[in-house]
């Protein structure tokens, strides 16, 4: 049996970011959120709670090993050395300088008795308080009237739960959860021709290495890959330059701990400035296509019409655009015929049918084959997902394209002369290239050198809508008031059901069904879709509410019996990306979900709650702070009932009906959100980024024209989801790839070469 190859993380510059006292304080906070719980002697409320916790964990996990149960409950966040390393990496690499300073100042304040009183109400440093005192302080932060305390709670709470679930030595054993799949079947993959630049001779000045090509494509994700294939097929020399690295199939899927760093931007999550939006974006060879969930939905007619009419872009209602969408789907073998729904997706379809909601299977880009990997957001080792590394990039390579990984592009470079009408002529790009280590990984010794890539015919930027493209154009001197603006994110909120049977939610296809009943509310063009979410513990458990350390461990142990869904809004509101004032390569995000979008998300949460209830969920948990879970009455005494006697009672039994009075009373709170919007502290998550270099009819309303050309430049194009004139309302992969195909066709046609409209299509 083929063994997975480890993918260790690269070393990072710690530089003693935390003083000893700061670490002591931080450790005391995270060890309050994931707290050590041990048995006490004699009969007392604590012992009764602990026994109830053990009984509930046994009931939900079938674990009978008393030693494992004791070890799990006694574990604290910092008892695992890997947790401390992950937190230090977070502070060193993944938090911007301003945010790090603010966090450290809070730790300093909690270390000082006088200033600690302002944050805790105690004239004692936080770390010197008892566990129960610390727990009450953290609980008070969660519900405080002042926003600063609620932000404190969200910051410490989210990072603690995420990193503990990735590094805990007991959590996976409690769930029987393998952090990477067991008996995985690895595909062969494709051997890409990567360009490697030699190190500078010792003592040499920083002379750039150079490379020449016809067309330089910056970015290897879904859209850059399509452009590479189309242009290479036309007979042009193509070089695809990528900031991240290629991981062969036998490295995939990675563990959550390593995969979030190797495969995603900013270690897994980029937070908005307010901290209310967490954004996931792929950052590796293949980009988002390496880490997405295979969902392959085409842009819908009402959105196509909006793009065409509102933004004067007739391409979106043309047969050419439809042809481009069909072509990219055909290349990846998109279809529904081989889908096998896992329990979460099946319940979404079944519940919607029982309630009269429109729902359907979601086409998958899996080459017409069944694809049962629930870990695919950490890379597809089977090669069953026909993303960029299995389709477009190999096709480009077969037609002569070459590739560079580890290339941080600093700027696009222009010729000294301009065109007769005064346009700048793009002739390449400059950046810093970082090698792999001697073993072919990235965790050992590497070297760096400046690289200049010259492009004789065109430069195509496909560096991503989360600032990759917009910030690169800004660094290159492009000035446009719309650059970095109009960010669309498809904000998401979550709902989870806990069932009386094992779901094993990490198994099976991730997103194979969708409820579309509320996608176009009141014919506005805006609404929400209801879908399943990837159910890997560290990606979803942090979204669930924390009440106490013991309660959360009990709740986390129910994970194998959970199903999770999202309410995803096609956002009418928008935000922006901008460069960090200290680190020009670090993207910062301003985004607050608009009131209308919040209402639409809440409409979806109401519908999801009904679906979860009618499908038999014992508990329903909403990802909105302050909303308690709905728990059906039952005769079995649980940990929850030991704390709140009002939750005890007889099982209502009978046929499921959403007219249950207790459920309707609980649901009424969500229904108010659908009228008034979600609470101000309600956090959202996004895995789709669009619009920060949008397409339009004029430089007064856009960054690129209808052919993807940057206004007032020559031979410089953008071909990624940055050019979307609005939110797509569906997973943007197919739309983005189709647009990239159209832009690449235009480049080829402008150069007088054979258009791919006549050329044969790429085949798997």
C-alpha positions in Angstrom: 0.0 0.0 0.0 1.3 3.4 -0.9 2.1 5.5 2.1 1.5 9.2 2.3 4.6 11.4 2.2 4.8 13.8 5.1 4.8 17.6 4.3 6.6 19.2 7.3 6.2 23.0 7.7 9.0 25.4 7.0 10.8 27.0 10.0 9.6 30.5 11.0 11.3 33.4 12.6 10.1 33.4 16.2 12.4 36.2 17.4 10.8 35.8 20.9 7.6 37.5 19.9 6.2 36.7 23.3 7.9 37.6 26.5 7.7 34.9 29.3 5.0 36.9 31.1 3.0 37.4 27.9 3.2 33.7 27.1 2.1 32.8 30.7 -0.9 35.1 30.3 -1.8 33.8 26.9 -1.4 30.2 28.1 -3.8 30.9 31.0 -6.4 32.2 28.5 -6.3 29.4 26.1 -6.2 26.9 29.0 -9.4 28.4 30.2 -11.1 27.8 26.8 -9.7 24.3 26.5 -9.4 23.6 30.2 -8.1 20.6 32.2 -10.9 18.9 34.0 -10.1 16.2 36.6 -12.0 14.2 39.1 -12.4 15.6 42.6 -12.9 13.6 45.8 -16.3 13.6 47.6 -19.7 14.4 46.3 -20.0 17.9 45.0 -21.5 19.8 42.0 -18.2 19.6 40.1 -18.0 15.9 40.4 -21.6 15.4 39.3 -21.0 17.6 36.3 -17.9 15.7 35.4 -19.6 12.3 35.7 -22.5 13.6 33.5 -19.9 14.8 31.0 -18.2 11.4 30.9 -21.6 9.6 30.4 -22.5 11.9 27.6 -19.2 11.5 25.8 -19.5 7.7 26.1 -23.1 7.9 24.7 -22.0 9.9 21.7 -18.7 8.2 20.9 -19.0 4.6 22.2 -15.6 5.1 23.9 -15.3 2.8 26.9 -11.6 3.3 27.6 -11.6 5.1 30.9 -8.0 6.1 30.6 -8.6 7.8 27.3 -11.6 9.6 28.6 -9.7 10.9 31.6 -6.8 11.9 29.4 -9.2 13.8 27.0 -10.9 15.7 29.8 -7.6 16.4 31.7 -5.9 17.8 28.5 -5.4 21.6 28.2 -4.7 23.5 25.1 -1.0 24.0 26.0 -0.3 20.5 27.1 0.5 19.7 23.5 3.8 21.2 22.3 2.5 21.4 18.8 -0.2 23.8 20.0 2.4 26.2 21.3 4.3 26.0 18.1 1.2 26.7 16.1 0.3 29.8 18.2 3.8 31.2 17.8 3.6 30.6 14.0 0.3 32.4 14.0 1.8 35.4 15.8 5.0 35.4 13.7 3.5 35.0 10.2 -0.2 35.2 10.1 -1.2 38.3 12.1 -0.4 41.8 10.7 1.9 44.0 12.7 -0.8 46.3 14.0 -2.9 43.3 15.1 0.0 41.7 16.8 0.8 44.8 18.7 -2.8 45.1 19.9 -2.9 41.5 21.0 0.4 41.9 22.9 -0.8 45.0 24.6 -3.9 43.1 25.9 -1.6 40.4 27.3 0.5 43.1 29.0 -2.6 44.6 30.5 -3.8 41.3 31.8 -0.3 40.7 33.3 -0.5 43.9 35.4 -2.7 43.9 38.4 -3.9 47.5 38.0 -4.8 47.3 34.3 -6.0 43.7 34.6 -8.8 45.0 36.8 -10.2 47.1 33.9 -10.5 43.9 31.8 -11.4 41.3 34.5 -12.8 43.1 37.5 -10.0 41.5 39.6 -7.0 43.2 41.2 -5.0 40.1 40.4 -3.1 39.3 37.1 -5.3 37.0 35.0 -2.9 34.1 35.1 -3.0 34.1 38.9 -6.8 33.6 39.1 -8.3 30.2 39.6 -9.6 28.3 36.6 -13.2 29.0 37.6 -12.5 32.7 38.1 -10.8 32.8 34.7 -13.7 31.0 33.1 -16.2 33.5 34.5 -14.1 36.4 33.1 -14.0 34.8 29.6 -17.7 34.2 29.8 -18.3 37.8 30.7 -16.2 38.9 27.7 -18.5 36.9 25.4 -21.6 38.8 26.5 -20.2 42.2 27.4 -21.9 45.4 26.3 -18.7 46.9 25.1 -17.6 45.6 21.8 -13.9 45.5 22.7 -14.6 42.7 25.2 -16.5 40.7 22.6 -13.7 41.1 20.1 -11.3 39.9 22.8 -13.4 36.8 23.3 -13.8 36.1 19.6 -10.0 36.4 19.0 -8.9 34.1 21.8 -11.8 31.7 21.4 -11.6 31.1 17.7 -7.8 30.6 17.5 -7.8 28.3 20.6 -10.4 25.9 19.3 -8.9 25.8 15.8 -5.4 25.0 16.9 -6.4 22.6 19.6 -8.5 20.5 17.3 -5.5 20.3 14.9 -2.9 19.4 17.5 -4.7 17.5 20.3 -3.3 14.0 20.9 -6.7 12.8 22.3 -9.4 14.4 20.2 -9.0 12.3 17.1 -8.9 9.1 19.2 -12.1 10.1 21.0 -13.9 10.5 17.6 -12.1 7.6 15.8 -11.2 10.4 13.4 -8.2 9.9 11.1 -6.5 13.3 10.4 -5.7 11.9 6.9 -7.7 9.2 5.2 -7.0 5.5 5.9 -6.2 3.2 2.9 -6.3 6.1 0.5 -5.8 5.4 -3.2 -3.2 7.8 -4.6 -3.2 8.9 -8.2 -0.1 9.2 -10.3 -0.4 12.9 -11.0 1.5 14.8 -13.7 5.2 15.6 -13.8 5.3 19.3 -14.4 8.4 21.0 -16.0 9.3 23.5 -13.3 12.0 26.1 -14.0 14.7 26.1 -11.4 17.1 29.1 -11.0 20.6 28.4 -9.8 21.8 30.0 -6.6 24.0 33.1 -6.9 27.8 32.4 -6.5 29.0 33.2 -3.0 29.8 36.9 -2.7 27.9 37.9 -5.9 25.7 40.9 -6.0 21.9 40.4 -6.3 21.9 40.0 -10.1 18.4 38.9 -11.2 18.0 35.6 -13.0 16.1 36.1 -16.2 13.7 34.1 -18.3 11.9 34.9 -21.6 8.6 33.7 -22.9 5.8 34.8 -25.2 3.1 35.0 -22.5 3.6 35.2 -18.8 0.7 34.1 -16.6 0.9 35.1 -13.0 -1.1 32.6 -11.0 -1.8 28.9 -11.5 -5.3 28.6 -10.1 -8.5 27.7 -11.9 -8.4 30.8 -14.2 -4.7 31.0 -14.8 -4.7 27.3 -15.7 -7.4 27.7 -18.3 -5.6 30.7 -19.9 -2.4 28.8 -20.0 -4.0 25.9 -21.8 -5.8 28.0 -24.4 -2.8 30.2 -25.1 -0.3 27.2 -25.2 -2.6 25.4 -27.6 -2.3 28.3 -30.0 1.4 27.7 -30.3 2.7 30.5 -28.0 5.4 29.9 -25.4 3.8 30.2 -22.0 5.3 30.5 -18.5 3.0 30.1 -15.5 4.4 31.7 -12.4 3.0 30.7 -9.0 3.7 32.0 -5.5 2.9 28.7 -3.8 4.3 25.2 -4.4 3.1 22.0 -6.1 2.3 19.1 -3.9 2.2 15.7 -5.6 -0.7 13.4 -5.0 1.1 11.3 -2.4 1.3 14.3 -0.2 -2.5 14.8 -0.3 -4.8 15.3 1.4 -2.6 16.9 4.1 -3.4 17.1 7.8 -5.3 20.1 8.9 -2.3 21.4 10.8 0.0 21.4 7.8 -2.4 21.7 5.0 -3.8 25.0 6.2 -0.3 26.5 6.0 0.9 24.8 2.8 -2.3 25.1 0.7 -4.1 28.3 1.9 -3.2 32.0 2.1 -2.1 33.3 5.5 -2.0 30.0 7.3 -5.7 29.2 6.5 -7.7 32.3 7.3 -7.5 36.0 6.5 -9.5 38.0 8.9 -11.3 41.3 8.0 -10.2 44.3 9.9 -13.1 44.0 12.3 -12.5 40.3 12.8 -16.1 39.4 11.8 -15.2 37.8 8.5 -12.9 34.8 8.1 -11.8 34.3 4.5 -10.3 31.1 3.1 -8.4 31.3 -0.1 -6.1 28.7 -1.8 -2.5 29.6 -2.2 -0.6 26.8 -3.8 0.0 25.3 -7.3 -3.5 24.9 -8.7 -4.9 27.7 -6.4 -8.4 27.4 -5.2 -8.9 24.5 -7.6 -6.6 22.4 -5.4 -8.6 23.0 -2.2 -12.2 23.5 -3.4 -15.1 21.1 -2.9 -15.7 20.0 -6.5 -19.0 22.1 -6.8 -19.4 23.1 -10.5 -22.4 25.3 -11.0 -22.8 27.5 -14.0 -23.7 31.2 -13.8 -27.5 31.5 -13.7 -29.6 33.5 -16.2 -30.8 36.2 -13.8 -27.2 37.0 -12.8 -26.0 36.8 -16.5 -28.7 39.3 -17.3 -27.6 41.7 -14.5 -23.9 41.5 -15.6 -24.9 42.2 -19.2 -27.4 45.0 -18.7 -26.2 46.8 -15.5 -22.6 46.7 -16.5 -22.9 46.9 -20.3 -21.2 43.6 -20.9 -23.1 41.7 -23.5 -20.7 38.8 -23.5 -22.5 37.4 -20.4 -25.7 36.9 -22.4 -24.0 35.7 -25.5 -23.7 32.2 -26.9 -19.9 32.6 -26.6 -20.0 32.8 -22.8 -22.3 29.7 -22.7 -19.9 27.9 -25.0 -17.0 28.9 -22.7 -18.9 27.5 -19.7 -19.8 24.3 -21.5 -16.2 23.8 -22.7 -14.6 24.1 -19.2 -17.3 21.7 -17.8 -16.6 19.2 -20.6 -12.9 19.3 -20.0 -13.3 18.5 -16.3 -16.0 15.9 -16.8 -18.6 17.9 -14.8 -21.8 16.0 -14.1 -24.1 14.5 -11.5 -24.4 11.0 -12.8 -21.8 9.4 -10.4 -22.7 11.3 -7.2 -23.2 9.3 -4.0 -24.5 11.7 -1.3 -23.1 11.4 2.2 -25.7 11.8 5.1 -25.4 15.5 5.3 -26.1 16.1 1.6 -28.8 13.5 1.5 -30.6 15.1 4.5 -30.4 18.4 2.8 -32.2 17.0 -0.3 -34.7 14.9 1.7 -35.6 17.6 4.2 -36.1 20.1 1.4 -38.4 17.7 -0.4 -40.5 17.1 2.7 -40.8 20.9 3.1 -41.5 21.6 -0.5 -38.3 23.5 -1.2 -36.5 23.4 -4.5 -33.3 21.4 -4.3 -31.0 19.4 -6.6 -27.7 17.6 -6.8 -24.6 19.8 -7.5 -22.5 18.9 -10.6 -19.0 17.8 -9.7 -15.7 18.2 -11.6 -14.7 14.6 -11.1 -14.5 13.3 -14.6 -17.8 11.5 -14.5 -16.6 9.2 -11.7 -17.7 8.9 -8.1 -15.5 10.8 -5.6 -16.1 10.0 -2.0 -13.2 12.0 -0.4 -14.4 14.3 2.4 -10.8 15.6 2.9 -10.5 17.2 -0.6 -10.3 20.8 0.8 -6.8 19.7 1.9 -5.8 18.5 -1.6 -7.0 15.5 -3.7 -4.5 12.6 -3.5 -6.7 10.3 -5.6 -6.6 12.8 -8.6 -10.3 12.2 -8.8 -11.1 15.9 -8.6 -10.2 17.3 -12.0 -9.0 20.7 -10.9 -6.2 22.7 -12.6 -3.4 20.2 -11.7 -5.3 17.3 -13.3 -6.7 19.0 -16.4 -5.7 22.5 -17.7 -2.1 22.7 -16.4 -1.1 19.2 -17.8 -2.7 20.2 -21.1 -0.7 23.4 -21.1 2.4 21.5 -20.4 1.8 19.0 -23.2 1.6 22.0 -25.5 4.9 23.4 -24.3 4.1 25.5 -21.3 6.6 25.8 -18.5 6.1 26.6 -14.8 7.7 28.4 -11.9 6.7 27.8 -8.3 7.8 29.9 -5.2 7.7 33.2 -7.2 6.5 36.2 -5.2 5.8 38.7 -7.9 6.7 42.3 -6.9 5.4 44.1 -9.9 4.6 44.0 -13.6 7.3 45.8 -15.7 6.6 48.1 -18.6 8.6 49.3 -21.6 10.2 52.7 -21.5 8.2 53.7 -24.6 4.4 53.8 -24.9 2.0 53.1 -27.7 1.0 55.9 -30.0 -2.1 56.5 -28.0 -0.1 56.8 -24.7 -0.7 53.3 -23.3 2.0 51.6 -21.1 3.3 48.4 -22.7 3.6 45.4 -20.3 6.8 43.4 -21.0 7.1 41.1 -18.0 7.4 41.0 -14.2 9.9 41.1 -11.4 9.9 39.2 -8.1 11.7 37.0 -5.7 12.0 33.3 -6.3 12.4 30.8 -3.4 13.8 27.4 -4.1 12.8 24.1 -2.5 15.1 22.5 0.0 17.6 19.7 -0.9 15.0 17.0 -0.2 12.4 18.6 -2.5 10.3 20.0 0.3 10.1 23.4 1.9 11.0 22.7 5.5 14.8 22.7 5.1 17.4 25.1 3.9 16.3 27.1 0.8 17.8 30.0 -1.2 16.3 33.1 -2.8 17.2 35.2 -5.7 15.6 38.0 -7.7 14.1 37.0 -11.0 12.9 39.0 -14.0 10.6 37.3 -16.5 10.2 38.9 -19.9 7.1 38.4 -21.9 7.2 39.2 -25.6 3.5 39.2 -26.3 1.4 39.6 -23.1 1.2 39.5 -19.3 -1.9 37.8 -17.8 -2.5 38.4 -14.1 -4.5 35.7 -12.4 -3.3 36.1 -8.8 -6.7 36.0 -7.2 -9.4 38.5 -6.0 -8.3 38.4 -2.4 -5.8 41.2 -3.2 -3.3 39.1 -5.2 -4.2 40.8 -8.5 -5.3 44.2 -7.2 -2.3 44.7 -5.0 0.1 43.6 -7.7 -1.4 46.1 -10.1 -1.1 48.8 -7.5 2.6 47.9 -6.9 3.0 48.1 -10.7 1.9 51.7 -10.8 -1.7 51.1 -12.1 -3.9 53.8 -10.8 -7.7 53.3 -10.9 -10.3 54.2 -8.3 -11.9 50.8 -8.6 -8.8 48.8 -8.0 -9.2 46.8 -4.8 -12.8 47.9 -4.4 -16.1 46.1 -5.0 -15.0 43.0 -3.1 -17.7 40.3 -3.0 -17.4 37.4 -0.6 -20.6 35.3 -0.6 -20.8 35.6 3.2 -21.8 32.4 5.0 -23.3 31.5 8.3 -23.6 28.0 9.6 -26.1 25.6 11.2 -25.2 22.2 12.7 -27.4 19.3 13.6 -26.4 16.6 16.2 -28.2 13.3 15.6 -28.8 10.1 17.5 -26.6 8.1 15.1 -23.1 8.2 13.8 -22.9 10.5 10.7 -19.1 10.4 10.3 -19.3 13.8 8.5 -15.8 13.8 7.2 -16.6 10.9 4.9 -18.1 11.2 1.4 -18.5 14.0 -1.1 -18.4 17.4 0.5 -20.9 19.5 -1.4 -23.1 17.5 -3.7 -26.6 19.1 -3.1 -28.1 22.5 -2.9 -31.4 24.1 -1.9 -32.1 26.9 -4.3 -35.6 27.9 -3.0 -34.3 31.3 -1.6 -31.7 32.2 -4.2 -33.7 35.1 -5.7 -35.8 36.5 -3.0 -38.7 38.7 -4.3 -37.0 38.7 -7.7 -34.3 41.0 -6.5 -31.5 38.9 -7.9 -30.2 38.4 -4.4 -30.8 35.7 -1.8 -29.1 32.6 -0.4 -28.3 29.1 -1.2 -28.3 26.2 1.3 -25.4 23.8 1.0 -23.3 21.4 2.9 -19.9 22.5 4.4 -16.6 20.6 4.7 -16.7 18.7 7.9 -13.1 18.7 9.0 -13.0 19.5 12.8 -10.7 22.5 12.9 -12.6 24.2 10.1 -16.1 24.0 11.6 -15.9 23.4 15.4 -14.5 26.9 16.0 -17.7 28.2 14.5 -19.7 26.7 17.3 -20.4 28.6 20.5 -18.3 28.2 23.6 -19.9 28.3 27.1 -17.3 26.7 29.2 -14.2 24.5 28.8 -16.0 21.3 30.0 -19.1 22.0 28.0 -17.2 22.5 24.8 -15.2 19.3 25.2 -18.4 17.4 25.6 -19.9 19.2 22.6 -16.8 18.6 20.4 -17.0 14.9 21.2 -20.4 14.8 19.5 -18.7 15.6 16.2 -19.0 12.2 14.6 -22.8 12.6 15.0 -23.0 16.0 13.4 -24.0 17.3 10.0 -23.2 20.9 9.0 -24.8 23.3 6.5 -24.3 26.8 5.3 -26.6 29.7 4.3 -24.6 31.4 1.5 -25.6 34.9 0.4 -25.1 36.4 -3.0 -23.9 39.6 -1.5 -25.3 43.0 -2.7 -23.0 44.8 -0.2 -19.2 44.9 -0.9 -15.9 45.6 0.7 -12.3 46.3 -0.4 -8.8 45.0 -0.2 -5.7 47.1 0.5 -2.0 46.6 1.2 -0.9 46.5 4.8 1.0 49.8 5.5 4.1 47.9 6.8 4.1 44.7 4.6 3.2 45.6 1.0 2.6 41.9 0.2 0.1 41.4 3.0 -3.5 41.9 2.1 -5.9 43.7 4.5 -9.7 43.4 4.1 -12.5 45.8 4.9 -15.8 44.1 4.8 -19.0 44.3 6.8 -21.9 42.2 5.7 -24.7 44.5 4.6 -28.1 44.5 6.4 -29.9 43.1 3.4 -27.4 40.3 3.0 -27.7 39.5 6.7 -31.4 39.2 6.3 -31.0 36.8 3.4 -28.5 34.7 5.3 -31.0 34.5 8.2 -33.8 33.4 5.8 -31.5 30.5 4.9 -30.8 29.7 8.6 -34.5 29.5 9.3 -34.9 27.0 6.4 -31.9 25.0 7.5 -33.3 24.8 11.0 -36.5 23.4 9.6 -34.6 20.8 7.5 -32.5 19.7 10.4 -35.5 19.4 12.6 -37.6 17.4 10.2 -34.6 15.1 9.5 -34.5 14.2 13.2 -31.7 16.4 14.7 -31.5 16.0 18.4 -29.7 19.3 18.7 -29.6 22.3 16.4 -26.7 24.8 16.8 -26.6 28.1 14.9 -23.4 30.0 14.3 -24.8 33.2 15.8 -23.4 34.3 19.1 -26.0 34.5 21.8 -28.5 32.1 20.2 -28.8 29.0 22.4 -29.1 25.6 20.7 -32.4 23.9 20.3 -32.4 20.6 22.1 -35.3 18.1 21.8 -36.6 16.7 25.0 -35.6 13.2 25.9 -35.6 10.9 28.9 -31.8 10.2 28.8 -29.9 12.4 31.3 -27.2 14.3 29.5 -24.5 16.7 30.5 -26.6 19.5 29.2 -29.5 18.4 31.4 -27.2 18.2 34.4 -26.5 22.0 34.0 -29.9 23.1 32.9 -32.8 21.1 34.4 -35.2 22.7 32.0 -33.8 20.6 29.2 -34.9 17.3 30.8 -38.1 15.6 30.0 -39.7 12.9 27.9 -39.0 12.4 24.3 -41.8 13.9 22.3 -41.7 10.9 19.9 -44.1 10.6 17.0 -43.7 11.8 13.4 -41.4 14.8 12.8 -43.2 18.0 12.3 -41.9 21.6 12.2 -45.1 22.6 14.1 -43.6 21.4 17.4 -44.4 24.3 19.8 -41.0 24.3 21.5 -39.2 24.3 18.1 -41.3 27.1 16.8 -40.7 29.2 19.9 -36.9 28.7 19.4 -37.2 29.3 15.7 -39.0 32.6 16.2 -35.7 34.2 17.2 -34.1 33.3 13.9 -37.2 34.6 12.1 -36.6 37.9 13.7 -33.1 38.0 12.2 -34.7 37.5 8.8 -36.6 40.7 9.4 -34.0 42.8 11.2 -30.7 41.3 10.2 -28.2 39.3 12.2 -26.8 40.7 15.4 -23.8 43.0 15.1 -21.3 40.5 16.4 -22.5 37.6 14.2 -19.4 36.4 12.4 -19.3 35.1 8.8 -17.0 33.0 6.8 -16.2 33.2 3.1 -14.5 30.8 0.6 -15.3 32.9 -2.5 -13.6 36.1 -3.5 -14.6 38.2 -6.4 -14.6 41.7 -8.0 -11.5 43.6 -6.9 -10.4 44.5 -10.4 -13.8 44.4 -12.0 -14.8 44.3 -15.7 -16.8 47.1 -17.2 -17.4 49.4 -20.1 -15.2 52.4 -19.1 -12.2 53.2 -16.8 -14.7 55.4 -14.9 -16.5 52.2 -13.6 -14.0 49.4 -13.9 -10.4 48.2 -14.0 -10.5 46.1 -17.1 -12.5 46.2 -20.3 -14.8 43.4 -21.7 -11.7 41.6 -23.0 -9.9 41.6 -19.7 -7.4 44.3 -20.8 -6.3 46.7 -18.1 -7.5 50.2 -19.1 -4.8 52.5 -20.5 -2.3 49.6 -20.9 -1.2 47.4 -23.8 -0.7 43.6 -23.5 -1.7 43.6 -19.8 -4.7 41.5 -18.9 -6.5 40.2 -15.8 -8.1 36.8 -16.1 -9.4 35.7 -12.7 -12.5 36.2 -10.4 -11.2 39.8 -9.7 -12.9 40.8 -12.9 -16.4 39.7 -11.9 -18.7 42.8 -12.1 -20.7 41.4 -9.2 -21.1 38.4 -7.0 -21.8 35.2 -9.0 -24.2 33.7 -6.5 -22.7 30.2 -7.2 -19.3 28.8 -6.6 -17.2 31.1 -8.9 -15.0 28.4 -10.4 -16.9 27.6 -13.6 -17.8 31.3 -14.2 -14.2 32.4 -13.6 -12.8 29.6 -15.8 -15.2 30.5 -18.6 -14.3 34.2 -18.4 -10.6 33.3 -18.5 -11.2 31.1 -21.5 -12.9 34.0 -23.2 -10.1 36.4 -22.4 -7.5 34.0 -23.5 -9.3 33.4 -26.8 -9.3 37.2 -27.3 -5.6 37.4 -26.7 -5.0 34.6 -29.2 -7.3 36.2 -31.8 -5.7 39.6 -31.3 -2.3 38.1 -32.0 -3.7 36.7 -35.3 -3.5 33.0 -34.2 -6.0 30.2 -34.3 -8.9 30.7 -31.9 -9.8 27.9 -29.5 -13.3 28.2 -30.9 -12.0 26.2 -33.8 -9.2 24.4 -32.0 -9.9 21.1 -30.3 -10.7 21.2 -26.7 -8.4 20.0 -23.9 -9.1 16.4 -22.8 -8.4 14.7 -19.5 
